[in-house]
C-alpha cells in the first residue's frame, strides 16, 4: 500500500490472462471526463455520450490492443500472463523468444487490432452509404459524414446541416433566417436543434430538411476515430510506445539487440523533449505526463541494459574489484526513489513469475515425457504437442 505504483485491482481472467486495472487509470479517465463536461463547446453534448466514448470505448479499445500483444506473443512461441490497464494505456506482460522477429510480431499485433477495429467500422459506415472521416483532429461528437448516394453531408444530433427538402441544395443563411422568423411568428418558440423530433418537425414546416446520420453510423465513426488516433499515437517511433519497440526490432535485425535498445531509447528521449515543449506551450497535463514517463522509461531501459551487460558487453554485476565492493559496503545506502522502487518491484515480480512458470513447465514436460514413454507420441493431444514444441524452441534459443 505504500507504493502507489502497485495499486492495481484484479478484474477477471480470460484466455489464461489476468486482467488488472490501475487505480490511477480511474483518476485520469475521471479527469478527462470532467474536463470534457466543462468545455463550452460541449454544453449541449449528453454526458452519457461523453462517458461512453471517454471511458467505455477507450477501455475496450486499449484492452483489445493489449490482447493483440498477448496473442502475438503466443503466435511466435511465447506466452502472456497478465494485462495491466493503467493511466497511459496498457501493459502486456509477455514472454517471447529472444529474436527480433518475435519482438516485431508481438509488438505489431497490438496496433494491428486497432486497425482491424477501424476496418470493421469502415465497412459498417460504407455499407450504410457514408464515407468515413479519417481526420484524427476532427471532433468525435460533432460528427460530419458525406453520403455518397445523395451527395449530402450528414451529422450527429449535436450539429446541424440543412438542405432544401428533397434536394442536395443548401439554402443561404438569409433564407434560413427569414424562414425561422416566419416560423417563430406562426408557432412561437423555436425548438433546440438537440431536440431532434421537434427540430425535424420545424424543418418540415419550413420546407427544409435536416440531415442526421443514423446513431449506429455515428458511433461507428466515433469508434473508428478513437482507434485511428490510438494507432497513430502508438506508431510514434519512441520508446516505450509500440512504434519505438518496432524501431528497436528493425535496428536489431540490421545490427544487434543492444544497438536496437540504444537507438529506440535515444529516439524516445528526443520525442519526450518535443512532448515536454508542447505540454508547456499548450498547458497540456497529459503531454507532460507522457513526456516524463517516456524520459523515465528510456532512462531505465538504458540503465537496465548497462546493469545486465556492463558498458562493454560484459557482466559486471559482481563488481569490478573486491576493493570497490568493500568501499560500497562502507558507503551509506541511499533509499531509491518511488519510481525506481516500482520498477525494481515490477522486475522482481516478473522474474518470480518466470521462475514459477519454468517450474510448472518442467513438471508438465516430465509428465508428457512419461506419457510418451508409456503410450507413445501419438497419444499426445494437439495442445500438448504445441506445448512441447514451444518449450523445445525456447530451450534451443537460450542455449
C-alpha positions in Angstrom: 0.0 0.0 0.0 3.0 2.3 0.5 3.9 2.2 -3.2 1.2 3.9 -5.4 2.6 2.2 -8.5 1.4 -1.2 -7.2 -2.2 0.0 -6.7 -3.9 -2.3 -9.2 -7.3 -4.0 -8.9 -7.8 -7.5 -10.5 -10.8 -7.6 -12.8 -11.1 -11.1 -14.4 -9.1 -13.8 -16.1 -9.7 -14.8 -19.8 -7.7 -17.0 -22.1 -5.4 -17.7 -19.2 -4.5 -13.9 -18.9 -5.1 -12.0 -15.7 -6.7 -8.5 -16.4 -5.9 -5.8 -13.8 -6.7 -2.1 -13.8 -4.6 0.5 -12.0 -6.3 3.0 -9.6 -4.6 5.9 -11.4 -6.5 4.9 -14.6 -9.8 5.8 -13.0 -8.3 9.1 -11.8 -7.1 10.1 -15.3 -10.2 8.9 -17.0 -12.4 10.8 -14.5 -10.3 13.9 -15.1 -10.8 13.6 -18.9 -14.5 13.1 -18.4 -14.9 16.1 -16.2 -12.7 18.2 -18.4 -14.9 17.5 -21.4 -18.0 18.1 -19.4 -16.8 21.6 -18.5 -15.8 22.6 -22.0 -18.1 25.3 -23.5 -18.3 23.6 -26.9 -19.7 20.5 -25.2 -22.5 22.3 -23.3 -25.2 20.6 -25.4 -23.4 17.2 -25.6 -25.2 14.5 -23.5 -23.0 13.3 -20.6 -23.7 9.7 -21.5 -22.1 10.1 -24.9 -19.0 11.6 -23.3 -18.9 8.8 -20.7 -19.3 6.0 -23.3 -16.5 7.4 -25.5 -14.1 8.5 -22.8 -14.5 5.5 -20.5 -16.2 2.5 -22.1 -14.9 2.7 -25.7 -11.4 3.8 -24.6 -11.1 1.0 -22.1 -12.4 -1.6 -24.6 -10.0 -0.4 -27.3 -7.0 -0.4 -25.1 -7.8 -3.8 -23.7 -8.2 -5.4 -27.1 -5.0 -3.7 -28.2 -3.2 -5.5 -25.3 -4.8 -8.8 -26.1 -3.3 -8.3 -29.6 0.2 -8.2 -28.0 -0.7 -11.3 -25.9 -1.9 -13.4 -28.8 1.0 -12.1 -30.9 3.4 -13.4 -28.2 1.7 -16.8 -28.2 1.8 -17.0 -32.0 5.6 -16.7 -32.0 6.1 -19.4 -29.5 6.0 -17.3 -26.3 3.3 -16.8 -23.7 1.4 -14.0 -21.9 0.2 -14.0 -18.3 -1.1 -10.5 -17.4 -2.5 -7.3 -18.8 -2.4 -4.1 -16.7 -4.6 -1.2 -17.8 -3.0 2.0 -16.4 -3.1 5.8 -16.9 -1.0 5.9 -20.1 -2.6 2.9 -21.8 -1.9 -0.7 -21.2 1.0 -3.1 -20.3 1.0 -6.7 -21.6 3.4 -9.0 -19.7 4.7 -11.3 -22.3 7.5 -13.9 -22.5 8.8 -14.3 -26.1 11.8 -15.9 -27.8 14.9 -13.7 -27.9 14.6 -12.9 -31.6 13.9 -9.6 -33.4 11.1 -11.2 -35.5 9.4 -12.4 -32.3 9.6 -8.9 -30.8 8.4 -7.3 -34.0 5.4 -9.5 -34.5 4.4 -9.3 -30.8 4.6 -5.5 -30.8 2.9 -5.1 -34.2 0.0 -7.3 -33.1 -1.3 -4.6 -30.8 -1.7 -1.8 -33.3 -3.0 -4.3 -35.8 -6.0 -4.9 -33.5 -6.8 -1.1 -33.7 -6.5 -1.3 -37.5 -8.9 -4.3 -37.5 -11.4 -2.5 -35.4 -11.1 0.5 -37.7 -11.7 -1.6 -40.8 -14.8 -3.2 -39.3 -16.1 0.3 -38.5 -15.3 1.5 -42.0 -17.2 -1.4 -43.5 -20.3 -0.6 -41.3 -20.1 3.1 -42.4 -19.6 2.4 -46.1 -22.4 -0.3 -46.1 -24.7 2.4 -44.6 -24.0 4.7 -47.6 -21.4 7.0 -46.0 -17.8 7.9 -46.4 -15.7 7.6 -43.3 -13.9 10.6 -41.8 -10.2 9.7 -41.2 -9.2 13.1 -39.9 -7.8 12.4 -36.4 -8.2 16.1 -35.4 -11.9 16.1 -36.1 -14.4 16.4 -33.2 -15.9 12.9 -32.5 -19.1 14.4 -31.0 -19.8 16.9 -33.9 -19.6 14.2 -36.5 -19.9 15.0 -40.2 -20.0 12.4 -43.0 -20.8 12.6 -46.7 -23.4 10.3 -48.0 -22.1 9.0 -51.4 -25.7 8.1 -52.5 -27.2 11.5 -52.4 -24.1 13.7 -52.1 -25.3 15.4 -48.9 -23.4 15.9 -45.6 -25.0 14.2 -42.6 -24.2 15.0 -39.0 -24.7 13.8 -35.4 -27.5 15.4 -33.4 -25.1 17.9 -32.0 -24.6 19.5 -35.4 -26.9 20.9 -38.0 -26.8 20.5 -41.7 -29.8 21.9 -43.6 -30.9 21.3 -47.2 -34.0 22.3 -49.2 -36.4 19.5 -48.8 -35.7 16.5 -51.1 -32.7 18.2 -52.7 -28.9 18.5 -52.3 -29.2 22.3 -52.5 -28.2 24.3 -49.4 -30.3 27.3 -48.6 -28.5 30.6 -47.9 -28.1 31.9 -44.4 -30.5 34.7 -45.2 -33.2 32.3 -46.4 -32.9 30.2 -43.3 -33.1 33.2 -41.0 -36.2 34.5 -42.8 -37.9 31.1 -42.5 -37.1 30.9 -38.8 -38.6 34.4 -38.3 -41.8 33.3 -40.1 -41.9 30.1 -38.1 -41.5 32.0 -34.8 -44.3 34.4 -35.7 -46.6 31.5 -36.5 -45.7 28.8 -33.9 -43.9 30.7 -31.1 -40.8 29.3 -29.5 -38.0 27.8 -31.7 -37.0 24.3 -30.7 -33.4 23.4 -29.9 -31.5 21.5 -32.5 -30.7 18.8 -29.9 -34.4 18.1 -29.7 -34.3 16.1 -32.9 -38.0 15.3 -33.2 -39.3 18.9 -32.6 -36.5 20.3 -34.8 -37.3 17.9 -37.6 -40.9 18.9 -37.4 -40.0 22.6 -37.6 -37.8 21.9 -40.6 -40.7 20.2 -42.3 -42.9 23.2 -41.7 -40.3 25.5 -43.3 -39.9 23.1 -46.3 -36.3 22.4 -45.2 -34.6 19.1 -44.3 -32.0 18.4 -41.6 -29.7 15.6 -42.5 -29.0 13.4 -39.4 -26.8 10.3 -39.7 -28.1 7.1 -38.0 -26.9 6.6 -34.4 -25.2 3.3 -35.3 -23.2 5.0 -38.1 -22.3 7.9 -35.8 -20.9 5.6 -33.1 -19.1 3.5 -35.8 -17.4 6.8 -36.8 -16.5 7.6 -33.2 -15.0 4.2 -32.5 -13.1 4.5 -35.8 -11.8 7.9 -34.8 -10.6 6.7 -31.4 -8.9 3.6 -32.7 -7.3 5.5 -35.6 -6.0 8.0 -33.0 -4.7 5.2 -30.8 -2.9 3.6 -33.8 -1.3 6.9 -34.9 -0.2 7.7 -31.4 1.3 4.2 -30.7 3.2 4.2 -34.0 5.3 7.2 -32.9 8.8 5.8 -33.1 9.7 6.5 -29.5 10.3 4.0 -26.7 8.3 2.7 -24.8 5.5 3.2 -27.4 4.9 0.4 -29.9 6.5 2.4 -32.7 9.7 2.7 -30.6 9.7 -1.0 -29.9 9.2 -1.7 -33.6 12.1 0.6 -34.3 14.2 -1.4 -31.8 13.3 -4.7 -33.6 14.2 -3.3 -37.0 17.6 -1.9 -35.8 18.2 -5.2 -34.0 17.6 -7.0 -37.3 20.2 -4.8 -39.1 22.7 -4.7 -36.2 22.3 -6.3 -32.8 20.0 -6.4 -29.8 22.0 -3.8 -27.8 22.1 -1.2 -30.7 18.3 -1.6 -31.1 17.6 -0.7 -27.5 20.0 2.3 -27.6 18.6 3.7 -30.8 15.0 3.3 -29.6 15.8 4.8 -26.2 17.5 7.9 -27.6 14.8 8.4 -30.1 12.4 8.3 -27.2 14.4 11.0 -25.4 14.0 13.2 -28.5 10.3 12.8 -28.7 9.9 13.2 -24.9 11.6 16.6 -25.2 9.2 17.6 -28.0 6.2 16.5 -25.9 7.6 18.4 -23.0 7.8 21.6 -25.0 4.2 21.0 -26.3 2.9 20.5 -22.8 4.4 23.8 -21.6 3.3 25.7 -24.7 -0.3 24.3 -24.7 -0.6 23.9 -20.9 -1.5 20.3 -21.5 -1.0 18.0 -18.5 -1.4 14.7 -20.5 1.6 15.6 -22.7 3.6 16.5 -19.6 2.8 13.1 -18.0 3.6 11.3 -21.3 6.9 13.2 -21.7 8.0 12.4 -18.1 7.1 8.8 -18.4 9.0 8.5 -21.7 12.1 10.1 -20.2 11.9 7.8 -17.2 11.3 4.6 -19.3 14.1 5.3 -21.7 16.5 6.1 -18.9 15.6 2.9 -17.0 15.9 0.8 -20.2 19.4 2.1 -20.8 20.3 1.6 -17.1 18.9 -1.9 -17.2 21.0 -2.6 -20.3 24.2 -1.4 -18.6 23.4 -3.4 -15.5 22.7 -6.6 -17.4 25.7 -6.4 -19.7 28.0 -3.7 -18.5 29.3 -0.8 -20.7 31.4 -3.2 -22.8 29.0 -6.1 -23.2 30.5 -8.0 -20.1 28.5 -8.9 -17.0 29.9 -6.7 -14.2 27.1 -7.4 -11.8 29.5 -8.9 -9.3 31.6 -5.7 -9.1 34.8 -4.5 -10.8 37.2 -5.4 -7.9 36.9 -6.5 -4.4 38.3 -3.2 -3.2 35.4 -1.3 -4.9 33.0 -3.8 -3.3 34.4 -3.1 0.1 34.1 0.6 -0.5 30.5 0.2 -1.4 29.8 -1.8 1.8 31.0 1.1 3.9 29.2 3.7 1.9 25.8 4.8 3.3 22.9 3.2 1.4 20.6 5.7 -0.3 17.0 4.8 -0.4 15.8 4.5 -4.0 13.1 6.8 -5.3 9.4 5.8 -5.7 9.6 5.1 -9.4 12.8 3.1 -9.1 11.3 1.0 -6.3 8.3 0.4 -8.5 10.5 -0.6 -11.5 12.6 -3.0 -9.3 9.4 -4.5 -7.7 7.9 -5.0 -11.2 11.1 -6.6 -12.4 11.2 -8.9 -9.3 7.6 -9.9 -9.8 8.4 -10.7 -13.5 11.4 -12.8 -12.5 9.3 -14.6 -9.9 6.6 -15.3 -12.4 9.1 -16.6 -14.9 10.7 -18.9 -12.3 7.3 -20.3 -11.3 6.3 -20.7 -14.9 9.5 -22.6 -15.7 9.0 -24.9 -12.8 5.4 -25.6 -13.9 6.6 -26.2 -17.5 9.4 -28.6 -16.3 6.9 -30.5 -14.3 4.5 -30.7 -17.2 7.3 -31.7 -19.6 8.2 -34.6 -17.2 4.6 -35.7 -17.2 4.3 -35.6 -21.0 7.6 -37.4 -21.5 6.3 -40.1 -19.1 3.1 -40.3 -21.2 5.1 -40.7 -24.4 7.2 -43.5 -22.8 4.1 -45.3 -21.7 1.6 -44.7 -24.6 3.7 -43.4 -27.5 3.9 -40.0 -29.1 0.6 -40.5 -30.9 -1.2 -40.3 -27.5 -0.4 -36.5 -27.3 -3.1 -34.0 -28.0 -2.5 -31.1 -30.4 -2.2 -28.7 -27.4 0.4 -31.0 -25.8 2.4 -31.2 -29.0 2.4 -27.4 -29.3 3.5 -27.0 -25.7 6.4 -29.3 -26.1 7.4 -27.6 -29.4 7.3 -24.2 -27.7 9.4 -25.3 -24.7 11.9 -27.0 -27.0 12.2 -23.9 -29.2 12.8 -21.7 -26.1 15.5 -24.0 -24.8 17.2 -24.0 -28.2 17.1 -20.2 -28.3 18.5 -19.8 -24.8 21.2 -22.5 -25.2 
